[in-house]
Amino acid sequence: MADFISVTALNRLARQVLAASEPLNSLIVCGEISNFTRHYKSGHLYFTLKDAESAIKTVMFRDKARLLRFAPQNGILVLAYGHVTIYERDGAFQLYADYLRPFGAGAAQMAFDALKKKLEGEGLFAPEHKRPLPPIPHCIGVVTSKTGAALQDVKNVISRRWPLTQLLLAPVSVQGIEAEDSIVAGIRALDSDPRAELILVTRGGGSKEDLWVFNSERIARAVYACRKPVVSAVGHEIDYTILDYVADLRAPTPSAAAELCVPDQQRIRAEICSLGENIQKNIQDSLRMCYNTLRSVRPAETITCVHAAMDARQKLLTDCAAQLDRAGKAMLRQKQAALGSAAELAAALNPYTVLARGYAMVEDQKGHCRTVMELRAGEEIHLRGAQALAHCTVNQVRKLDTHEESTEIL
């Protein structure tokens, strides 16, 4: 009986053979997209590439798909970069795409139109979403290459028109595979920086391929999510990108964008001078009218009115002075009576008044007043009267019985 292998082993062997074939591991396949599906959970792309006679199933994983600069859809002719292998479970011969790009000018325009229609349908281009620019920004965030001519153009225009405005640069790559991630990160960084009041995304001119990164859906959504106004200035006046439609304002060139972002100091100065002249003229006209009105008033009537007003205010002042005088005298009498009562009370509580009636006060050697119960036998004390001081020694201290009237200490 002949040897046999399992289906799994056959598919695995076929996959190994394909993997060992170097030409099949670095392919560029041209075909039209059909049966396109983006898996809603994984984000992987599944579609078929076909030409007039054949078709091949194709897969692009999420980490590769997120780098695409256009929105794939059915009917677009593309170049797919990748390798072919066997999917063991189903025995399916598949192309695994690492990168896609539209093939030919017509395909690129089709991809551009498809993404534009999609984003427009979601409201990303809606006029009510457009925000006005601050009239005099203190700081402008700039997303561009730090070595490009666009940055120098923006600097020159800002320094000439309104040098008080500062520029905050988010240096990015504006061309190449890494440009999309770099630009998205730059936009988000400036949007979260409290210093920047608006964001300018710009680069100089170039071919359509050079500017294609600004047709990225990720960049468009990053701009739409910005809390700050965004101005786009990519390429020349005839160049339009998806970014231009999403931004709050589109400028034809970097220099034009800088002019739109800041006022012209010469124009502001001229307006201030004009306002000053108008204010001075209005003041002079008002003074002239007041002078003419004053001259038209009869002096006698004016003086009579002034005297009547002065007499009324004089009477009011006299009445107020009389009321203050009466109130002051009443308060003085009240305070004097209170002071007399307080003096009588203080005199009644004066201990030396009691001594004057024949009583004596017990003091220790330091002159402190002592009670009888505090004394001890043998202690030397002073008896202070109103006119004399006696030095004594305590012989005995006896507590009085409650029925006794007095106790004599010898």
C-alpha positions in Angstrom: 0.0 0.0 0.0 1.3 3.4 -1.0 2.4 5.9 1.7 -0.1 8.8 2.4 -0.1 12.1 4.3 -2.8 14.0 6.1 -4.5 17.1 4.7 -2.8 19.1 7.5 0.6 17.8 6.5 -0.1 18.5 2.9 -1.1 22.1 3.5 1.9 22.6 5.9 4.3 21.2 3.3 2.8 23.5 0.6 3.2 26.5 3.0 6.9 25.5 3.6 7.6 25.2 -0.1 6.1 28.6 -0.8 8.0 30.1 2.1 11.2 28.8 0.7 10.6 30.3 -2.7 12.3 33.7 -2.6 10.4 35.2 -5.6 7.1 34.6 -3.8 8.2 36.4 -0.6 8.8 39.8 -2.1 6.0 40.5 -4.6 4.4 43.6 -6.1 1.0 42.5 -7.4 -1.2 44.7 -9.6 -4.9 44.1 -9.4 -8.4 45.6 -8.9 -9.9 45.4 -5.4 -13.2 43.5 -5.0 -15.2 42.0 -2.1 -13.5 44.5 0.2 -14.2 44.0 4.0 -12.8 45.6 7.0 -13.3 43.4 10.1 -15.0 45.6 12.7 -13.3 44.0 15.7 -9.8 43.1 14.5 -9.3 45.9 12.0 -7.8 43.5 9.5 -8.6 44.0 5.8 -9.9 41.2 3.6 -10.4 41.5 -0.1 -9.7 40.0 -3.5 -7.3 41.2 -6.1 -8.4 40.4 -9.7 -7.5 41.1 -13.3 -9.3 40.1 -16.5 -8.6 36.4 -16.0 -7.7 35.5 -12.4 -8.2 36.5 -8.8 -6.4 35.9 -5.5 -7.6 36.3 -1.9 -5.7 39.0 0.0 -5.3 39.9 3.7 -3.8 43.0 5.2 -3.4 43.0 9.0 -4.4 45.9 11.2 -0.8 47.1 12.0 -0.2 47.5 8.2 -3.6 48.8 7.3 -3.3 51.7 9.8 -0.4 53.1 7.7 -2.5 53.4 4.5 -2.7 56.9 3.0 -6.0 56.2 1.3 -9.3 54.4 1.9 -9.4 51.2 -0.1 -12.6 50.3 -1.8 -14.0 48.1 -4.5 -13.0 49.0 -8.1 -9.7 50.7 -7.2 -6.6 49.5 -9.1 -3.7 49.1 -6.6 -0.2 47.8 -6.3 0.0 45.3 -3.4 3.4 44.7 -1.8 3.7 41.4 0.1 4.1 37.7 -0.1 2.0 34.6 -0.8 1.4 31.5 1.4 -1.1 28.8 2.2 -3.6 29.3 5.0 -3.3 25.8 6.5 -6.7 25.6 8.0 -8.6 26.1 4.8 -5.8 25.3 2.3 -6.4 28.7 0.8 -3.7 30.2 -1.4 -3.5 33.9 -0.2 -1.6 37.1 -0.7 -0.5 38.8 2.5 -0.2 42.5 1.7 2.2 44.7 3.7 1.5 47.9 1.8 -1.0 49.2 -0.8 -0.9 52.2 -3.0 -3.2 53.3 -5.9 -1.9 52.5 -9.3 -2.0 55.3 -11.8 -3.4 58.8 -11.6 -6.9 57.7 -12.1 -6.7 55.3 -9.2 -5.2 57.9 -6.9 -7.9 60.3 -7.8 -10.5 57.6 -7.2 -9.1 56.9 -3.7 -9.1 60.7 -3.0 -12.7 61.1 -4.1 -13.8 58.1 -2.1 -12.2 59.3 1.2 -13.5 62.8 0.6 -17.1 61.5 0.1 -16.8 59.4 3.2 -15.6 62.1 5.5 -18.0 64.6 4.0 -20.8 62.3 4.8 -19.7 62.1 8.4 -19.8 65.9 8.7 -16.1 66.5 9.0 -16.3 69.3 6.3 -19.5 70.9 7.8 -19.3 74.8 7.9 -20.9 74.9 11.3 -17.8 73.0 12.7 -15.4 75.7 11.4 -14.1 77.9 14.2 -12.9 81.5 13.9 -9.2 82.3 14.4 -8.2 84.5 17.3 -7.8 88.1 16.1 -4.4 88.7 17.7 -2.9 85.3 18.8 -0.1 85.4 21.3 1.3 82.0 20.2 0.8 79.9 17.1 1.7 76.2 17.0 3.3 75.2 13.7 3.3 71.6 12.5 6.0 71.3 9.7 9.5 70.2 9.0 12.1 72.2 11.0 14.4 72.3 7.9 11.8 73.1 5.3 11.3 76.4 3.5 7.7 76.6 4.8 8.9 77.3 8.3 11.2 80.1 7.1 8.4 81.7 5.1 6.1 81.6 8.1 8.8 83.2 10.4 9.5 86.0 7.9 5.8 86.9 7.5 5.0 86.8 11.2 8.1 88.9 12.2 7.1 91.5 9.6 3.4 91.7 10.2 3.1 91.1 14.0 6.4 90.3 15.7 4.7 90.0 19.2 3.3 86.6 18.2 5.5 83.6 19.2 5.8 80.4 17.2 5.7 77.0 18.9 7.2 74.4 16.5 6.2 70.7 16.5 8.9 69.4 14.1 7.6 66.5 12.0 8.3 64.6 8.8 6.2 65.8 6.0 7.1 63.1 3.5 7.7 59.3 3.7 6.2 56.3 5.5 6.7 57.8 9.0 5.2 61.2 8.0 1.6 60.3 8.9 2.3 59.2 12.5 4.6 62.2 12.9 2.0 64.7 11.8 -0.8 63.2 13.9 1.5 63.3 16.9 2.5 66.9 16.3 -1.1 68.1 15.9 -2.2 66.3 19.2 0.9 67.7 21.1 0.1 71.3 20.1 -3.6 70.8 20.8 -2.8 69.8 24.4 -0.2 72.6 24.9 -1.9 75.6 26.6 0.5 78.1 25.0 -0.7 77.6 21.4 -3.9 79.4 20.5 -4.2 78.0 17.0 -2.4 75.4 14.9 -0.9 75.8 11.5 -0.2 72.6 9.5 2.0 73.5 6.5 4.7 72.4 4.0 6.0 73.7 0.8 5.2 72.6 -2.7 5.9 69.3 -4.3 4.5 66.6 -6.5 1.1 65.0 -5.8 3.0 62.0 -4.4 5.0 64.2 -2.1 1.8 65.8 -0.8 -0.2 62.6 -0.6 0.3 62.1 3.1 -2.0 65.1 3.8 -4.8 63.1 2.3 -4.6 60.7 5.2 -7.8 59.8 7.0 -5.9 59.7 10.4 -4.6 63.3 9.9 -8.1 64.4 8.9 -9.7 62.9 12.1 -6.9 64.3 14.3 -7.6 67.8 12.9 -11.4 67.4 13.3 -10.8 66.4 17.0 -8.8 69.5 17.8 -10.1 71.9 20.4 -8.2 74.7 18.8 -8.6 76.3 15.3 -6.5 74.6 12.6 -5.1 76.4 9.4 -3.9 74.3 6.5 -1.3 75.5 4.0 0.1 72.6 1.9 1.8 73.0 -1.4 0.8 75.7 -3.9 -2.5 77.4 -4.6 -3.7 74.7 -7.0 -3.0 71.9 -4.6 -5.9 70.6 -2.6 -5.7 67.9 0.0 -8.2 66.3 2.4 -6.6 68.3 5.2 -7.8 71.5 3.4 -11.4 70.5 3.7 -11.3 69.5 7.4 -9.3 72.5 8.6 -11.0 75.6 9.9 -9.2 77.7 7.3 -7.3 76.8 4.1 -4.5 79.0 2.8 -2.9 78.6 -0.6 0.7 78.9 0.6 2.6 79.0 3.9 3.2 82.7 3.5 -0.5 83.4 2.9 -1.4 81.3 6.0 0.9 83.4 8.1 -0.8 86.6 6.8 -4.2 85.2 7.6 -3.1 84.2 11.2 -1.9 87.6 12.4 -2.9 91.2 11.8 -0.8 93.8 10.0 0.9 96.1 12.4 1.0 98.9 9.9 -2.7 98.7 9.3 -3.4 98.6 13.1 -1.3 101.7 13.6 -3.1 103.5 10.8 -6.5 102.6 12.4 -5.3 103.8 15.8 -4.2 107.1 14.4 -7.5 107.5 12.5 -9.4 106.7 15.7 -7.4 109.3 17.7 -8.1 112.0 15.1 -11.8 111.2 15.2 -11.9 111.3 19.0 -10.1 114.7 19.0 -12.5 116.1 16.4 -15.5 114.9 18.4 -14.2 116.4 21.6 -13.6 119.8 19.9 -17.1 119.7 18.3 -18.6 118.9 21.8 -16.7 121.8 23.4 -17.8 124.1 20.7 -21.5 123.2 21.2 -21.2 123.6 25.0 -19.6 127.0 24.5 -22.4 128.1 22.2 -25.0 126.9 24.6 -23.4 128.7 27.5 -23.3 132.0 25.6 -27.0 131.7 24.7 -28.1 131.5 28.4 -29.0 134.9 30.0 -26.5 135.9 32.7 -29.2 137.3 35.1 -31.3 134.2 35.2 -28.2 132.1 35.6 -27.0 134.1 38.6 -30.4 134.0 40.3 -30.6 130.3 40.0 -27.2 129.9 41.4 -28.0 132.1 44.4 -31.2 130.3 45.1 -29.4 126.9 45.1 -26.7 128.3 47.4 -29.3 129.7 49.9 -31.0 126.3 50.1 -27.8 124.5 50.7 -26.7 127.1 53.3 -30.0 126.5 55.3 -29.5 122.8 55.1 -26.0 123.1 56.4 -27.2 125.3 59.4 -29.9 122.8 60.4 -27.4 120.0 60.3 -24.9 121.9 62.5 -27.6 122.6 65.1 -28.7 119.0 65.2 -25.1 117.8 65.7 -24.6 120.4 68.5 -27.8 119.2 70.4 -26.8 115.5 69.9 -23.3 116.1 71.2 -24.5 117.9 74.4 -27.0 115.2 75.2 -24.3 112.5 74.8 -21.9 114.5 77.0 -24.5 114.7 79.8 -25.1 111.0 79.6 -21.4 110.1 79.8 -20.9 112.5 82.7 -23.7 110.8 84.7 -22.3 107.4 84.0 -18.8 108.5 85.1 -20.2 109.8 88.4 -22.0 106.6 89.2 -18.8 104.6 88.4 -16.8 106.9 90.8 -19.2 106.4 93.7 -19.1 102.6 93.2 -15.3 102.6 93.1 -15.1 104.7 96.3 -17.5 102.3 98.1 -15.3 99.3 97.2 -12.0 101.0 98.2 -10.5 98.9 101.0 -8.7 101.9 102.6 -12.1 103.5 103.2 -12.9 100.4 105.4 -9.6 100.9 107.3 -10.5 104.4 108.0 -13.4 103.1 110.1 -11.0 101.4 112.5 -10.5 98.0 110.9 -7.0 96.5 110.2 -5.7 94.3 107.3 -3.4 91.3 107.8 -0.2 91.3 105.7 2.8 88.9 105.5 6.4 89.9 105.4 6.2 90.5 101.7 3.2 92.8 102.0 0.7 90.3 100.7 -2.8 90.4 102.2 -3.6 87.2 104.2 -6.7 85.6 105.7 -6.6 84.4 109.3 -7.0 80.8 108.2 -3.8 81.1 106.2 -1.7 82.1 109.2 0.6 79.7 111.2 1.8 79.9 114.7 5.2 81.7 115.0 4.7 83.5 111.8 5.5 87.3 111.7 2.8 89.5 110.3 1.8 93.1 109.9 -1.4 94.6 110.9 -2.1 97.6 108.6 -4.6 100.3 109.8 -5.5 103.5 108.2 -2.7 105.5 109.9 -0.4 102.9 111.5 1.4 99.6 110.9 1.9 97.0 113.7 4.5 94.2 113.6 3.1 91.0 115.3 3.9 87.4 115.9 1.2 84.7 115.6 1.0 82.6 118.8 -2.0 80.6 117.9 -4.6 80.2 115.2 -7.9 78.7 116.3 -10.9 78.0 114.1 -14.1 79.6 115.3 -17.0 77.5 116.3 -20.1 78.3 114.3 -21.8 79.6 117.5 -18.9 81.9 118.5 -19.1 85.5 117.5 -15.3 86.3 117.4 -11.9 84.9 118.1 -9.0 86.9 119.6 -5.5 86.1 118.4 -2.7 86.9 120.9 
